[in-house]
Amino acid sequence: MSVNNKKKLNLLINNWQDGMIYTQHHLKKQGYNYSLVQRYYSSQWIEPVETGAYKKYGDTVAWQAGIYAIQSQLNLTIHPGGRTALELLGYAHYLRFKDRVFLFGKAGETLPKWFRDAGWQKEFEYHQTKLFGDSQSGLMSYEHRGISLTVSAPERAAMEMIYLIPKTQGFDEADKIMNGLLSLRPDIVQGLLENCRSVKVKRLFLYLSDRNELPWFADLNLNNIDLGSGKRVIVKNGKYNAKYRISIPEIKEL
């Protein structure tokens, strides 16, 4: 190995934080071409998480590190949201199935193949949505093992959770989780509801907030929220709520 390449290797390894993933795209931008990366791999300095992404040799990495690489190195908006964000932030005490991770991103953003094939021992459910258009409001930083991820703040996460009812999110469980969201910020909720493109999500979010008598609900200005016209069927043969014009299932205790 040349003196220059040895210096580059030392710089790379010395600055490579434990638990961190570097994509091939990122390494190339830093001046490490494919052949050089393969040489480091052959010498057991680094090893692939999957084709297209690497970790330090023998290191253990979590799926959160993969999301960090997607956000910071590939500049994608893909982020943990819905129930997963609420769980990470300590709000989802009623979750029964924690092995599923919910990810959200803008329409047209594909979850990288290396992330999908990495064998995280988690089930990932990724949704490309236009729920809030291209708006990135309602997101926040979340610290994990020294790295800062972008995740949905609880206000946005609650709406993303409701977006998945009834397809992959149970109504009763969502109601229980909503019951614990006592400290949502009404100004953030207001902005998200005004920007939200789903009438179903807006009506159901308001219904569950109203039903659970959440303290911030009274601070919302419902006149500025477009709730559309006509009825919305959340579930077939459900109970009709005239105030929010939605057909919902009977709520059961978990």
N, C-alpha and C positions, 0 to 999 in steps of 0.2 A: 504494500500500500504506500502510495506517495506521501510525502510530508504534508502536502496540502490536503489530501483526502483524510489523513489521520487527524489533522486539525479540525476538519469539518465534522468528522465522526465524534471527536471529543466535545465539540460545541453542541452537537445534536443531543448526545446522551446526557451530558451534564445539565442541559436545560430541559430535558424531557421529564416532566413531573410524573410521579407515581400515579398509576390509575388513569393516565391520559392516553387518548387515541389520536394518531395523526393519519389523515387520509393521504393517499398517493397524490392527490391534487395539491394538498397543502405542502407536502414535501417537495414537489416539483417547483412550486412557487418560491420555496426557500433555497432552491439551488441544488436539490438532491434528485437527480434524474433516476429513471427506472433501474438502470444497470447498477448504479451506486447503491440504491436501496436494496437490490437483490444481493449485492456483495455483503452489506451489513447483515442481511438475513442469513446468508450462508455462514457467516462468522459468528452467528448466534448473539448478536447485539440487539436485534429486534426480531419480531415474529408477526405474522399476519393474524389479525382478528378474523378476517376473511379477505378474499381478494379485493384489494383497493383500500385497505385500512390496516394500520399496524399499531402494535404496542411494544413496550420494552420486553426483552426476552424474559420469560418467567413471571411477568407481571399479571396481576388479576385486575380486570376491568369490568365495570358495571354498565348496564344499558344507558345509564345517565351520561356516562362519558361519550357514548356513541351519539346521543342527542346533542351534547355540547359540540362535538366535532361537526355534526350536520349544521348547527346554527352558526358557529364561529368560523369554520373553515370553508363550508360550502354556501354560506349566506342564504340558507333556506329558512322559512318561517315556521317549519315543523316544530311543534312544541307539545309537551304533556298538557292535556286539558281534561275537561269533564271530571269524572270520578277520580281519575288518577291525580290530577292537580289538587283536588280537594283532599285526597288521602295524604299527599306529600305535605300539604299545608296544615294537616291536623284537624280537618273539618269532618271527615267521612267516618265517623265512629261506627256506623251501621253497615259498613261494607262486608259482604259475605264472600266475595270472589276477588281476592287481591292479586291473583296471578295474571290478570288481564290488564294490559297497559293501553290507555286510550291516548292516541296522538291525533293532533289536528294540524292542518296546513292549508294554504291557499290552493285554489283550483289550479291544476297544472303542475304542482310540485310533487315529484315522485319520491317515495322513501327509497334511499339507495339500496341496491341489491346487497352490498356487503353488510348493511345493518340488518336486513331481513334474514340473511343466511348465517348470522353470527352465533346462533345457538345460545341465546340469553336465558333459556329455560323460563321464559315468560311468553304469554300469548299477546301479540300486538294487534291492535285494531286501529287502523289509520283512516282518517276521514279528510278528504279534500272538500272544503266547503266554501260557500260564499255567504256564510251566516252573517258576517259583519262586513261584507265586501272586502276591500283591501285594507281596512282599518286594523291597526295593531293596538288599539286601545284595550285596556283591561288585561294587559300582560304585566308580569313582574319578574324580578330576579329571585332565584332560589339557589341556595348554596348546597353543594354536595361534594364532600371530600376535597374541598379547596377549589372547586370550579363553580362558576356561576351560570346556571341554566336560565333560559327564559321559559316561564310556565304561565298558564292562565292564572290570573288573580281569582279569588273565590267568586267574585261577581260574574266574571266571564265563564268560569268553569261551571257554575250552576246552570247557565244557559246552554252551554255545550252538552251538559248531562241531559238536560230536558230535550235537546235536539234529537237525542237518540231514543226517546220514548216513542213507540213501544218496541222498536226493532231490536235493540240490544241493551236497553236500559229498562228495568222494571219500574212501574209506576209507584208501587208501595215503597220501594227502597228510596226512590227519589224524594218522595214525600217525607220520609224519616230524615234524610240528609238535609232537606230544606228546613226542617224544624229546628236544626241546630245552627243555622246561619243567622245568628242574632246580631252580628256586628258588621254586616255588609255596609258599604259606604253608599248612601242614597244618591250622591252626585255621580258616582261611577255607574251605578245601576241605571240611573236615568239616561245617561249618555249612551250606554249600550243598548237599552231598549229603544231609544229613538233611532239608533243606527241599525238595529237588527232587521234582517230581511225576511224573517220567518214569522208570519202571523201566528202560526201554531205555537212556536216557542214563546212569543210575547204573551199570548193569552194564558198559556199553561203556567208560565213563570209567575204571572200576576195572581192567578188562581191559587197556586200553592203558597205564595207569600201571604196572601190575604187569609187563606184558610188557617195557616199556622200563626197568624197574628204577630208577624215579625215586626219588631219595633220601628224599623226604618221605613216600612211600607207607607206610613202616613205622610212621609216627606216627599213622596213621588208625585209628580204632576202628570196625571194620566191623560189630561187633555192634549199633551204634546206627544203622545205615543199613538202611532197609527196602528189600530187593531183590525183594520180591514172591515169587510162586510161579510154577511152570511155566517153559516155555522161551520165549525171545524170538528171532524170526527177523530178523536185520539184513538179510541178503540171502538170496534163495531159492537152494537147492542149495549153501549155504555149508558151511564146515567147522565142526563142532559143538565148542564148548569147554565141557567138562563143569563146570569150576570156576565159571564165571559163567553157564552155561546159555544161551549165545547161539550162533547160527549166523552165522559171519562169513566174508568172502571170504579167499582165500589172499593173504597180504601180499606185494606185489611191490616191488622197488626202483624209485624214480622215475628 
